[in-house]
């Protein structure tokens, strides 16, 4: 029996040692010491707020004036939903899912402001996909909705396959509704289990987008989307790709051409600027080729490019749009700090015991704690993950004299994750399972004195092997 030190992570079972590379989400959920936060709000307690909010949509303002506010928004806007028998799932999507996709309380999420007007002319397949997502998320609180969500997902998938088969992929690639359906199905899989299934939708969307762009190039047309729906859909999948690849270091699907390197305005959904995402994509691409630099010339070139990206992050200014509140700025800054930490770990080989890493971890968790205190912890899953996986197992007291409830880094992370589980649509159960698995591995390595192999850095050795198919957007 090994000695259990004060820093020891003891929430382990036999499977922890029998399958050291396996992440067991169900076991971690069952043994979680901090329960998932639960909102006291009824899922449908804000109809009057929704109707006031609808007045801000140019396409809906005139229509909503004629509607009876006592009706659920779904049935008033889309009477055909009554045929499905579950119009409340669309209301749930509107009132509970959409607000969890942005830290802004001033402006609506693009999942509402872009998608909702588009639904006025949408096919039943899109409504099924939206209802499936709503049911899947609602099943977190009420498991009886799990089967309902699965039924709607199956019907949406069947309809989508039939459409691709009958119309052909080229025709479908030019229809933005197909991408929106795939967004909803992708999010369903992320909310449900966050396994390889959501990657299938990511790859499928990538194929359609590339096909559309190829066709537009052949017709001498601009590849830049002219409609907000396609623009948002491309951004959604590209952002999911970039953020997930930071953890697993898989091959790129969406290249850096999807991001404007000089666009500094903070996006409401991403919680950061496109410029920051562009830098992250470049860091990940470099990390994948790091071990291939065998010659001195290659290593020198690599160092110069890494230093250039570091300077860009240090000097990065992310601008908050007019009317946006301070929260978005804090979220964006947490992601910039996390990007600096990620760069030093994935490119420079820094690790938990590196003083600079300790400093960045402390800064990130302070910002996250500030957002938690302000009841606005949306869009910070990735910063929490990056800070959590680089905590020093032998020195967990980050802020012993701080105003935070505990100075323990792991305690701060676990409380943050418990709150995020209710305030975002990310699959926090999967994120927490990966984090705790990594903590267990670090604790075990510390006991056994296991050292890294020379060709691997800390990020490649500890984070990458257990982070496949994670959604960190």
C-alpha positions in Angstrom: 0.0 0.0 0.0 1.6 3.3 -1.1 1.9 6.2 1.4 -1.0 8.6 0.9 0.5 12.1 1.0 -1.5 15.3 1.5 -1.5 15.9 -2.2 -2.8 12.4 -3.0 -5.9 12.1 -5.1 -7.6 9.2 -3.4 -10.9 9.0 -5.4 -9.7 5.9 -7.2 -10.8 2.3 -7.7 -9.3 -0.9 -8.8 -10.0 0.0 -12.5 -7.8 3.1 -12.0 -4.8 0.7 -11.7 -6.0 -2.1 -14.0 -6.7 0.3 -16.9 -4.4 3.3 -16.4 -5.2 4.7 -19.9 -9.0 4.4 -19.7 -11.2 7.3 -18.8 -14.4 6.0 -17.0 -17.0 8.8 -17.1 -19.7 6.8 -15.3 -17.4 5.9 -12.4 -16.2 9.4 -12.0 -19.8 10.7 -11.9 -20.8 8.1 -9.4 -18.0 9.0 -7.0 -18.0 12.8 -7.5 -17.5 14.6 -4.2 -19.1 17.8 -5.4 -22.6 17.3 -7.0 -23.6 19.1 -10.1 -25.2 22.5 -9.4 -28.9 22.6 -10.1 -30.8 25.7 -11.2 -33.9 26.5 -9.2 -35.6 28.0 -12.2 -38.4 26.2 -13.9 -37.6 25.4 -17.5 -40.5 27.5 -18.6 -40.8 30.3 -16.1 -39.8 33.1 -18.5 -42.3 33.2 -21.4 -42.9 37.0 -20.9 -39.2 37.6 -21.1 -39.0 35.6 -24.3 -41.7 37.6 -26.0 -40.0 40.8 -25.1 -36.7 39.4 -26.4 -38.3 38.4 -29.7 -39.0 42.0 -30.5 -35.3 42.4 -31.2 -35.4 40.1 -34.2 -36.2 42.0 -37.4 -37.7 38.9 -39.0 -40.0 38.2 -36.0 -40.9 41.7 -34.7 -43.9 42.1 -36.8 -45.1 38.5 -36.4 -44.7 38.5 -32.6 -47.0 41.5 -32.2 -49.9 39.4 -33.4 -49.2 36.5 -31.1 -50.8 35.7 -27.8 -48.0 35.9 -25.2 -49.9 33.3 -23.1 -49.0 30.7 -25.6 -45.6 28.9 -25.6 -43.3 30.6 -28.2 -42.9 27.3 -30.0 -46.6 26.9 -30.8 -47.1 30.6 -31.5 -44.3 30.9 -33.9 -44.4 27.4 -35.4 -47.9 25.9 -35.1 -46.8 22.8 -36.9 -44.8 21.7 -33.8 -48.1 20.7 -32.2 -48.1 17.7 -34.5 -45.0 16.3 -32.8 -46.7 16.3 -29.4 -43.5 17.8 -27.8 -43.4 21.5 -28.7 -42.1 22.1 -25.2 -38.7 20.8 -26.3 -38.4 23.7 -28.7 -39.2 26.1 -25.9 -36.6 24.3 -23.7 -34.0 24.8 -26.5 -34.9 28.5 -26.7 -35.1 29.2 -23.0 -32.5 26.9 -21.5 -30.0 25.8 -24.2 -29.5 29.0 -26.0 -28.7 31.2 -22.9 -26.0 28.6 -21.9 -24.0 29.3 -25.1 -22.9 32.8 -24.3 -21.6 34.8 -21.4 -23.4 37.9 -22.5 -26.7 38.9 -20.9 -27.0 41.9 -23.2 -27.1 40.1 -26.6 -28.7 36.8 -27.6 -26.7 33.8 -28.6 -26.4 33.1 -32.3 -28.1 29.8 -31.5 -31.2 31.9 -31.2 -30.5 35.1 -33.1 -29.3 33.3 -36.2 -31.1 30.0 -36.0 -34.6 31.1 -34.8 -35.4 33.4 -37.8 -34.1 30.7 -40.1 -36.6 28.2 -38.6 -39.5 30.2 -40.1 -38.8 28.5 -43.4 -37.2 25.3 -42.1 -38.2 21.7 -42.9 -39.5 19.4 -40.2 -36.1 17.7 -40.0 -34.5 20.7 -38.4 -37.2 20.9 -35.8 -36.7 17.3 -35.0 -32.9 17.9 -34.5 -33.6 20.9 -32.3 -36.1 18.9 -30.2 -33.6 16.1 -29.9 -31.0 18.4 -28.5 -33.5 20.0 -26.1 -34.6 16.6 -24.9 -31.1 15.3 -24.5 -30.1 18.4 -22.4 -33.3 18.2 -20.4 -32.6 14.5 -19.6 -29.7 15.7 -17.4 -32.5 16.7 -14.9 -35.3 14.4 -16.0 -34.0 11.1 -17.4 -37.4 10.3 -18.9 -36.6 12.7 -21.7 -33.6 10.6 -22.8 -35.8 8.2 -24.8 -37.7 11.1 -26.4 -34.5 12.7 -27.4 -33.2 9.5 -28.9 -36.4 9.1 -30.9 -36.2 12.6 -32.4 -32.5 12.1 -33.1 -33.1 8.9 -35.0 -35.9 10.5 -37.0 -33.7 13.5 -37.9 -30.8 11.2 -38.9 -33.1 9.1 -41.0 -34.5 12.2 -42.8 -31.0 13.7 -43.3 -29.7 10.4 -44.8 -32.6 10.3 -47.2 -32.1 13.9 -48.2 -28.4 13.3 -48.9 -29.2 10.2 -50.9 -32.0 11.7 -53.0 -30.6 15.2 -53.6 -26.9 14.4 -53.7 -24.1 15.8 -51.6 -23.4 18.7 -54.0 -26.9 20.0 -53.8 -27.0 19.6 -50.1 -23.7 21.3 -49.6 -25.3 24.5 -51.0 -28.2 24.4 -48.5 -27.4 26.0 -45.2 -30.2 24.0 -43.5 -28.2 20.8 -43.8 -25.3 22.3 -41.8 -27.7 23.6 -39.1 -29.2 20.1 -38.8 -25.7 18.7 -38.4 -24.9 21.3 -35.7 -27.9 20.2 -33.6 -27.0 16.5 -34.1 -23.4 17.2 -33.2 -24.4 19.0 -30.1 -26.7 16.2 -29.2 -23.8 13.8 -29.2 -21.6 16.2 -27.2 -24.3 16.6 -24.5 -25.1 12.9 -24.5 -21.7 11.1 -24.2 -19.1 13.3 -25.9 -17.5 10.3 -27.7 -16.5 9.6 -31.3 -20.1 10.2 -32.5 -19.9 14.0 -32.5 -16.6 13.7 -34.5 -18.6 11.9 -37.3 -20.8 15.0 -37.7 -17.8 17.2 -37.6 -16.1 15.3 -40.4 -19.3 15.2 -42.4 -19.8 18.9 -42.1 -16.2 19.4 -43.2 -16.8 17.3 -46.3 -19.9 19.3 -47.2 -18.2 22.7 -46.6 -15.1 21.7 -48.6 -17.4 20.5 -51.5 -19.3 23.8 -51.5 -16.1 25.8 -51.5 -14.7 23.7 -54.3 -17.8 24.3 -56.4 -17.7 28.0 -55.8 -14.1 28.2 -56.8 -15.0 26.3 -60.0 -17.7 28.9 -60.7 -15.3 31.8 -59.9 -17.4 32.7 -56.9 -16.2 33.9 -53.5 -15.9 31.1 -50.9 -16.9 33.5 -48.1 -20.5 32.7 -47.0 -22.9 35.5 -47.9 -25.6 34.4 -45.4 -25.4 34.5 -41.6 -26.5 30.9 -41.2 -23.7 29.4 -43.3 -21.2 31.8 -41.7 -22.2 30.7 -38.2 -22.3 27.0 -39.2 -18.8 27.1 -40.6 -17.6 28.9 -37.5 -19.2 26.4 -35.2 -17.5 23.4 -36.7 -14.2 25.1 -37.2 -14.1 26.3 -33.5 -15.1 22.8 -32.2 -12.2 21.4 -34.3 -9.6 23.8 -33.1 -10.5 23.6 -29.4 -10.8 19.8 -29.4 -7.4 19.4 -31.1 -5.6 21.4 -28.5 -6.2 18.4 -26.1 -5.8 15.4 -28.4 -3.4 16.9 -31.1 -5.3 15.1 -33.9 -4.8 16.1 -37.5 -6.5 19.4 -38.6 -9.8 19.3 -40.4 -10.6 23.0 -40.6 -7.5 25.0 -41.6 -6.4 28.4 -40.5 -8.1 29.9 -43.5 -11.4 29.8 -41.5 -10.1 32.5 -39.2 -9.2 36.2 -39.8 -5.9 36.7 -38.1 -6.7 40.4 -37.5 -10.2 40.1 -36.2 -10.1 41.2 -32.6 -13.8 41.6 -31.7 -14.9 39.0 -29.1 -17.4 36.6 -30.6 -20.5 36.1 -28.3 -20.5 32.3 -28.7 -16.7 31.5 -28.8 -16.0 33.9 -25.9 -12.8 35.1 -27.6 -11.6 36.8 -30.8 -11.1 34.9 -34.1 -7.5 36.1 -33.9 -6.9 34.1 -30.7 -8.5 31.0 -32.4 -6.2 31.5 -35.4 -3.1 31.6 -33.0 -4.4 28.4 -31.2 -4.7 26.6 -34.5 -1.1 27.5 -35.4 0.2 26.4 -32.0 -1.5 23.0 -32.3 -0.2 22.5 -35.8 3.3 23.2 -34.6 3.0 20.9 -31.6 2.1 18.0 -34.0 5.4 18.5 -35.9 7.6 19.4 -32.9 9.3 16.0 -32.7 10.0 15.9 -36.4 12.5 18.8 -36.0 15.7 16.8 -36.0 18.2 19.2 -37.6 19.5 22.4 -35.9 18.1 24.5 -38.7 14.6 23.0 -38.1 14.9 23.5 -34.4 15.9 27.1 -34.9 13.1 27.8 -37.3 10.6 26.2 -34.8 11.9 28.3 -32.0 11.5 31.5 -34.0 7.9 30.6 -35.0 7.0 29.7 -31.4 8.5 33.0 -30.2 6.5 34.9 -32.8 3.2 33.3 -31.6 4.1 34.0 -28.0 4.6 37.7 -28.8 1.3 37.7 -30.6 -0.5 36.4 -27.5 1.3 38.8 -25.2 0.3 41.7 -27.3 -3.2 40.5 -28.2 -6.0 42.9 -27.7 -9.5 41.4 -27.7 -12.1 44.1 -28.1 -15.5 44.0 -26.5 -18.2 45.3 -28.8 -20.4 48.2 -28.0 -23.0 47.3 -25.4 -21.2 44.1 -24.3 -20.5 43.8 -20.6 -17.3 43.2 -18.7 -18.0 39.5 -18.5 -17.1 38.8 -22.1 -13.8 40.6 -21.6 -13.0 38.4 -18.6 -13.9 35.2 -20.5 -11.7 36.3 -23.4 -8.8 37.1 -21.1 -9.1 33.7 -19.4 -8.7 32.1 -22.8 -5.7 34.3 -23.7 -4.0 33.2 -20.5 -4.9 29.6 -21.2 -3.4 30.0 -24.7 -0.2 31.2 -23.2 -0.1 28.3 -20.8 -0.9 25.9 -23.7 1.9 27.3 -25.8 4.5 27.0 -23.1 3.5 23.4 -22.4 3.0 22.1 -25.9 5.8 23.9 -27.7 8.4 24.7 -25.0 8.0 21.6 -22.9 7.0 23.4 -19.7 5.2 21.3 -17.0 3.4 21.7 -13.7 6.6 22.4 -11.7 7.7 25.2 -14.0 7.3 28.6 -12.2 5.7 30.2 -15.2 3.2 27.5 -15.5 2.3 27.9 -11.8 1.8 31.6 -12.4 -0.5 31.1 -15.4 -2.5 28.4 -13.6 -3.0 30.8 -10.7 -4.1 33.7 -12.9 -6.6 31.5 -14.9 -8.2 30.1 -11.8 -8.5 33.6 -10.3 -10.4 34.9 -13.4 -12.6 31.8 -13.4 -13.4 32.2 -9.7 -14.2 35.9 -10.4 -16.7 34.8 -13.1 -18.2 32.2 -10.8 -18.7 34.9 -8.2 -20.5 37.0 -10.8 -22.7 34.1 -11.8 -21.4 34.1 -15.3 -19.2 31.0 -15.8 -20.2 30.3 -19.4 -17.5 29.7 -22.1 -14.6 28.9 -19.7 -14.5 25.1 -20.0 -11.3 25.2 -22.0 -9.4 27.5 -19.6 -10.5 25.4 -16.6 -9.3 22.3 -18.4 -5.9 23.7 -19.4 -5.3 25.0 -15.9 -6.5 21.7 -14.3 -4.2 19.4 -16.3 -1.2 21.5 -15.4 -1.7 21.7 -11.7 1.3 20.6 -9.7 0.4 17.4 -7.7 3.0 18.1 -5.1 2.0 21.8 -4.5 -1.7 22.2 -4.7 -2.1 25.2 -2.5 -2.3 27.9 -5.1 -3.8 30.8 -3.1 -3.4 30.0 0.6 -4.3 33.6 1.6 -6.8 34.4 -1.1 -10.4 35.3 -0.6 -11.5 32.1 -2.4 -13.2 29.5 -0.3 -10.2 27.2 -0.6 -6.7 27.7 -1.9 -6.5 24.2 -3.2 -6.2 24.1 -7.0 -8.0 20.9 -7.3 -10.9 22.0 -5.1 -11.2 25.2 -7.1 -11.3 23.2 -10.3 -13.9 20.7 -9.0 -16.2 23.5 -7.8 -15.8 25.3 -11.1 -16.7 22.1 -13.0 -19.8 21.6 -10.8 -21.0 25.0 -11.7 -20.2 24.7 -15.3 -22.2 21.5 -15.6 -25.3 23.5 -15.1 -24.4 26.8 -16.8 -23.1 25.4 -20.1 -24.0 22.9 -22.7 -20.6 21.3 -22.7 -20.2 17.7 -21.5 -18.6 18.6 -18.1 -18.9 15.0 -16.9 -16.5 13.9 -19.7 -14.2 16.9 -19.0 -14.0 16.1 -15.3 -13.4 12.4 -15.9 -10.4 13.2 -18.1 -9.1 15.7 -15.5 -9.4 13.4 -12.6 -7.8 10.6 -14.6 -4.9 12.8 -15.3 -4.6 13.7 -11.6 -4.6 10.1 -10.7 -1.8 9.4 -13.2 0.3 12.3 -11.9 -0.1 11.1 -8.3 0.9 7.6 -9.3 3.9 8.8 -11.2 4.9 10.9 -8.3 4.8 7.9 -6.0 6.7 5.6 -8.4 9.1 8.3 -9.6 8.1 7.8 -13.2 10.0 10.1 -15.6 9.0 11.4 -19.1 10.5 9.8 -22.1 13.0 12.2 -23.7 11.1 12.8 -26.9 7.9 13.7 -25.2 7.0 16.8 -23.3 4.5 16.9 -20.4 1.5 17.8 -22.5 2.2 15.0 -25.0 2.8 12.4 -22.3 0.0 13.2 -19.9 -2.8 15.1 -21.7 -2.9 13.9 -25.3 -3.3 10.1 -24.7 -6.5 10.4 -22.7 -8.2 13.4 -24.4 -9.5 12.0 -27.7 -12.9 13.3 -28.9 -13.2 16.0 -26.2 -15.3 19.0 -26.9 -13.8 22.1 -25.3 -15.5 24.8 -27.2 
